[in-house]
Amino acid sequence: MPSDPLLFGYSLAVDIETMARQGDALHLHLAGGRSVTLACPDLRGEKIVERLQAGPASHAALADICSDSMLVRILSQLALNQVLHWHFGPPDRPFCRVESFSGTYCPIYHPAEAAVLRQPLSRFACLRQEQGETILQNAELHARLVFLPGGQDVLAATLADPTPSAWRHFLFCTGFLEPVAAESPARESWEFHDLLFHDATRLFVGERPIGKRDRLKGKHPKPEKIAPPLSQDRIALPPVDTDRASASLRQVMALRRSLREPGEWPLQLADLSTFLGRTLQAQLKPDRPDDRRFRPMPNGGGAHELEFYILIQRCAGLDAGLYQYRESEHALYRLPANAALAKRATLLSAGAMGTEEAPPDCVILMASRLPKIAREYEGIAYRLSLLHAGVAMQSFYLVATDMGLSPCANGSGDSLVFERLTGLPLLQETAIAEFALSGRRVTTPAGPAADSERPPLH
Ligand SMILES: Cc1cc2nc3c(=O)[nH]c(=O)nc-3n(C[C@H](O)[C@H](O)[C@H](O)COP(=O)(O)O)c2cc1C
């Protein structure tokens, strides 16, 4: 059997400062102030903990202290409380360490048939570099294996070698090999990148550093609060129509539908202006600065890292082309975008809706200045931008519905086309969502449009 309990070992992930027994409970006080209580009826608990306090220990060394079932019980409790790490190699100079940000991960050494060790690496595993370390990450386990100097060259190079070995046995026991059983339909539904993103941006009863923190503080200056104009070609928008009747929220919610075909009437500049003003323009008040934190839509941490670009195909009063919207001025800035690329972006939106023959009047391209929100939140910047795009989509739907316009969210888009259209480097600002908006219809979900709804002729 290619396994070796001398090479499979455990160590403490965090120092245990004190240990105290109270009946069947063993209380551990950890460095950093956290406390953990182990259910452990006899002194073997103390012995295991003391052995780990002395330094990394092999499974064989711990098995000498107590029987398998008690050992599993103690190790599992340490693992589920994130007090345990695992290693492969001699305890005094291991080749790799396994750590987890999840309170559900607790691999324990156990024998295995040679056949299962021939399984390939998990399809959710990936090898990557982080701060000079080589890491084998497994999104399904919410765990990662860190290669240590002695193991990097030898072990990392053999990850694809299925020959049964003690190393392969370690990968099996720690869950890094693909399971032998056929994939369940639920597991098969998850693509690699979906689970990687999910794993990396959620907590799993774990101690992961996710949340409000600037991990680059002092290293780089913060990006500008608001993106500068990208051209000199400024077009002041007509005033937002605040006198126009508005249906009740209840009615608007009930009437909202995705309308993919453009309306009979082209989008009007006045409507576009009112739509942008109602959805994106900060509500100016005498005691408030001109600040996008007062935009009509909510935003995590008030970062407002999303920028909005308006790709016009058909709009009475406005030339076709790509425009940057700056809500603080309620103005559009025309970008010198390549016409063929702009057409391609419009057709991509039409393609997403199955309306290639009748592309939308306008597509709103939502772009995230990710470096901006990454300075507010650690670990979840991209997740927040996607959530913000969803928030914007619902605002767009509701206001478009209220105005009798034709809205439809798009699930797919091309960030490289956006990069080429705007000239913005992808890592600085990138399109993450698209929304099609077209003019009014003769018949809306609410019924025939009133004469007053008919747009003025141009
Ligand atoms: C995030 C999101 C992405 C969408 N992507 C598309 C899309 O790419 N193409 C499309 O035709 N409709 C798209 N839709 C619209 C949905 O198909 C639509 O909301 C759904 O069929 C329900 O219809 P309703 O909006 O009329 O209630 C999307 C909707 C959302 C919220």
The ligand as an SDF file (V2000), in Angstrom:
LIG
                    3D

 31 33  0  0  0  0  0  0  0  0999 V2000
  -29.2300   39.5090  -15.2960 C   0  0  0  0  0  0  0  0  0  0  0  0
  -30.1860   39.2800  -16.4320 C   0  0  0  0  0  0  0  0  0  0  0  0
  -29.6970   38.8970  -17.6400 C   0  0  0  0  0  0  0  0  0  0  0  0
  -30.5590   38.7360  -18.7300 C   0  0  0  0  0  0  0  0  0  0  0  0
  -30.0390   38.4170  -19.9340 N   0  0  0  0  0  0  0  0  0  0  0  0
  -30.8440   38.3500  -21.0040 C   0  0  0  0  0  0  0  0  0  0  0  0
  -30.2970   38.1360  -22.2860 C   0  0  0  0  0  0  0  0  0  0  0  0
  -29.0840   38.0290  -22.4820 O   0  0  0  0  0  0  0  0  0  0  0  0
  -31.1470   38.0450  -23.3250 N   0  0  0  0  0  0  0  0  0  0  0  0
  -32.4900   38.1670  -23.1660 C   0  0  0  0  0  0  0  0  0  0  0  0
  -33.2130   38.0920  -24.1380 O   0  0  0  0  0  0  0  0  0  0  0  0
  -33.0440   38.4000  -21.9360 N   0  0  0  0  0  0  0  0  0  0  0  0
  -32.2330   38.4950  -20.8660 C   0  0  0  0  0  0  0  0  0  0  0  0
  -32.7640   38.7730  -19.6340 N   0  0  0  0  0  0  0  0  0  0  0  0
  -34.2000   38.9450  -19.4800 C   0  0  0  0  0  0  0  0  0  0  0  0
  -34.8450   37.6800  -18.9750 C   0  0  0  0  0  0  0  0  0  0  0  0
  -34.8810   36.7200  -19.9970 O   0  0  0  0  0  0  0  0  0  0  0  0
  -36.2330   38.0080  -18.4710 C   0  0  0  0  0  0  0  0  0  0  0  0
  -36.1290   38.8620  -17.3520 O   0  0  0  0  0  0  0  0  0  0  0  0
  -37.0290   36.7740  -18.0810 C   0  0  0  0  0  0  0  0  0  0  0  0
  -37.2960   35.9720  -19.2050 O   0  0  0  0  0  0  0  0  0  0  0  0
  -38.3460   37.1550  -17.4280 C   0  0  0  0  0  0  0  0  0  0  0  0
  -39.0850   37.9730  -18.2910 O   0  0  0  0  0  0  0  0  0  0  0  0
  -39.5460   39.4420  -17.8740 P   0  0  0  0  0  0  0  0  0  0  0  0
  -38.3140   40.2790  -17.6540 O   0  0  0  0  0  0  0  0  0  0  0  0
  -40.3430   39.9520  -19.0310 O   0  0  0  0  0  0  0  0  0  0  0  0
  -40.3360   39.3350  -16.6160 O   0  0  0  0  0  0  0  0  0  0  0  0
  -31.9430   38.9330  -18.5490 C   0  0  0  0  0  0  0  0  0  0  0  0
  -32.4240   39.2900  -17.3110 C   0  0  0  0  0  0  0  0  0  0  0  0
  -31.5690   39.4890  -16.2630 C   0  0  0  0  0  0  0  0  0  0  0  0
  -32.1160   39.9280  -14.9260 C   0  0  0  0  0  0  0  0  0  0  0  0
  1  2  1  0
  2  3  1  0
  2 30  2  0
  3  4  2  0
  4  5  1  0
  4 28  1  0
  5  6  2  0
  6  7  1  0
  6 13  1  0
  7  8  2  0
  7  9  1  0
  9 10  1  0
 10 11  2  0
 10 12  1  0
 12 13  2  0
 13 14  1  0
 14 15  1  0
 14 28  1  0
 15 16  1  0
 16 17  1  0
 16 18  1  0
 18 19  1  0
 18 20  1  0
 20 21  1  0
 20 22  1  0
 22 23  1  0
 23 24  1  0
 24 25  2  0
 24 26  1  0
 24 27  1  0
 28 29  2  0
 29 30  1  0
 30 31  1  0
M  END
$$$$
